Amino acid sequence: MNNPSLDIRLYGTSEQVEPPRLLRAGKLTAELEAGNLRYIRFAGIELIRAISFIVRDKDWGTYNPIISDLKLDLQPEGFAVTYIAKAADEQQNLTYRASIVGDAEGRLNFSAKAEAGSDFVTNRTGFVVLHPVEGVAGQPVTIEHVDGRLVESSFPELIDPLQPMMDLRALTHEPVPGLKVTCRMEGDTFEMEDQRNWTDASYKTYVRPLALPWPYTIAAGETLEQKVELKISGAPREPGKRDQGRVTVSIGEAIGTLPPLGIGLEPELASATFSHAADIKSASPQHLVCHYDPRQGHGRSEIELALEVARQLGCDAWLEAVVPSVESFEADIEQFGRMAGDLGNPFSRVLLSPAPDLKCTLPGSPWPPCPPLDKVYQAGRKAFPGAHLGGGMFSYFTELNRKRPPVEHLDFISFTTSGLVHAGDDRSATEGLESLPFIALSAKAIAKGKPYHVGPSALGMRANPYGEAPMENPRNIRQAMNRVDPRQRGLLGAAWMLGYIAHFARGGAETLTLGGGVGPFGLVYAPMSYEQPFFDEAGGYYPVFHVFRGLARRAGSELLETQCGVPREVQAVAIRRDGRLELWLANLTGEERTVVLNGDVQFKSHAQLNSDSFLAAARTSDFVETDREDFSGGELRLAPYAVAHLAA
């Protein structure tokens, strides 16, 4: 495969995905995708991000149902869709019949009737409604509770750690002034969680309260019926207009400095990372986060190899240590410190987490026995007196938000993210970046003036706090909770990384750790037990390598404010280094975008990482520096999921 297909270049997989079908009824539109609805709009204004009938297993994994008997009746003033869907694995199965009806009067109904073909063990089966974040966060909402009470409230601005709204029957809000939408949910009691916790750009209203036992069993032959109804009224006072396909980008004043970038290291990948250290070193990581968990058999030899990798990379070594014991945690931490002392105290930063905090405790569930965090951090300070001490969560921002550390005992707080917790499709992966400014604001509030660090983070999932493990991916497909996600090797992964860095750099992160050197979250190719199309034959550098290298080498540069006209579609990082202006751009969509540069800034050259340059970038570590073209004018076309670097 010396000439990989466009799908391999963009997504790292040949999996074919059926494009969404646009449903239209007058000014009402919705996209039908895999049996569910996305981007429900009226007069072009987004009302609801998604309405989906979701079936999940006991580990919160989401089934990809097989759809049959799909029937569509599409008329200018209305649409009707019906289908049958089956969610199944080797142990269990469930079938549901769905109906979707919309009309030009601004009414939309989505109903489903499900029947278990066997005893079906699930954490959630039923409707999920997503309200978008943009134009909604902090805005008023009228809540109708199950008992009929009406309450005036608002969508949270800072990320709510628990459930901002409970016992729900209907929600009414104005996406823009003058346009009102009521979302009514029937068939069970619904409640809301703030999905920005998991880097989803939405507020999620879901069926079956978390206070009820889970997982639960739908008995063979048992049925359930649910329905979601939308009713739209009014009209926008100022109808929005947009030149489709064109996005303006403006560069403003200095707002700080570009944070240092590092990578993570899991002990099982240490040997492969060491073997490819020269290539990884050329990406200029500033630190290596060495994971250490005695419960997994990690010992001194794993630490010694990790330190040798850090020396080969020429970067700082950080220790990320899991404290295994509840009763004897102080002795565990003291032992960590003795081992580090015997090795010459090589860690500039040390992060500690009790083992129970690696798993999620859902709202309403009892917290497991765990060492008190203030005592953990005090023991860490004593064991590592010369290191910066970090705490928080090795899992996701969700867990940090729900269990906030005593920051007075820490030098910084830390958490990670994954872009694939709830959904695995391409658009969900990139639109989740919209949540990062809110995570940054909320992290600052939790840190109470202390710095915050993010990572090791990647598009894929390094651990699963909500189940036994991340999803296996033997078919190299897109799916939620992937550990090995193909897009890490594609252009989408590179665009995602640039957007990630852009948001957290503007959001004031002190440092960022992105993925690893090799493996599921890697920057460069190394042979693995799983399929890596094209790279298994050609080897080389993943597209993410060039984003990481380009920005890691510019750490500490003056960071400038950027404003993107459609931030979910295009993201930007602007820096000034030695008086020279540079601009990095990423197209976060699968369609071409034209970036219009506002202002009188003149750039002289540019390089674009896209499907045409994919092969050259895979072969050459300094692609961005050497594969350049002259640039003049104020516009630049970005191919799907392309990343561009402009220099003045």
LINLINJO-V469401 format. One record per run of one state. SS is the DSSP state (@ for helix, = for strand, . for the rest). FROM is the first residue (numbers start at 0). TO is the last residue. If there is no record, write none. Layout:
# LINLINJO-V469401
SS_FROM_TO / SS_FROM_TO
This chain:
# LINLINJO-V469401
._0_4 / @_5_10 / ._11_19 / =_20_24 / ._25_26 / =_27_32 / ._33_34 / =_35_41 / ._42_43 / =_44_55 / ._56_60 / =_61_61 / ._62_64 / =_65_74 / ._75_76 / =_77_87 / ._88_91 / =_92_102 / ._103_105 / =_106_115 / ._116_118 / =_119_121 / ._122_122 / =_123_131 / ._132_138 / =_139_144 / ._145_148 / =_149_153 / ._154_163 / =_164_175 / ._176_177 / =_178_185 / ._186_188 / =_189_193 / @_194_197 / ._198_200 / =_201_206 / ._207_214 / =_215_217 / ._218_221 / =_222_233 / ._234_244 / =_245_256 / ._257_258 / =_259_264 / ._265_265 / @_266_274 / ._275_275 / @_276_280 / ._281_285 / =_286_292 / @_293_295 / ._296_298 / @_299_312 / ._313_314 / =_315_322 / ._323_327 / @_328_341 / ._342_345 / =_346_353 / @_354_357 / ._358_371 / @_372_382 / ._383_386 / =_387_395 / @_396_401 / ._402_405 / @_406_408 / ._409_410 / =_411_415 / ._416_416 / =_417_417 / ._418_424 / @_425_446 / ._447_449 / =_450_457 / ._458_469 / =_470_470 / ._471_480 / =_481_481 / ._482_484 / @_485_488 / ._489_489 / @_490_505 / ._506_509 / =_510_515 / ._516_522 / =_523_523 / ._524_533 / @_534_537 / ._538_539 / =_540_540 / ._541_541 / @_542_551 / ._552_556 / =_557_563 / ._564_568 / =_569_576 / ._577_578 / =_579_586 / ._587_591 / =_592_596 / ._597_603 / =_604_608 / ._609_612 / @_613_618 / ._619_621 / @_622_625 / ._626_627 / =_628_629 / ._630_633 / =_634_637 / ._638_641 / =_642_646 / ._647_647
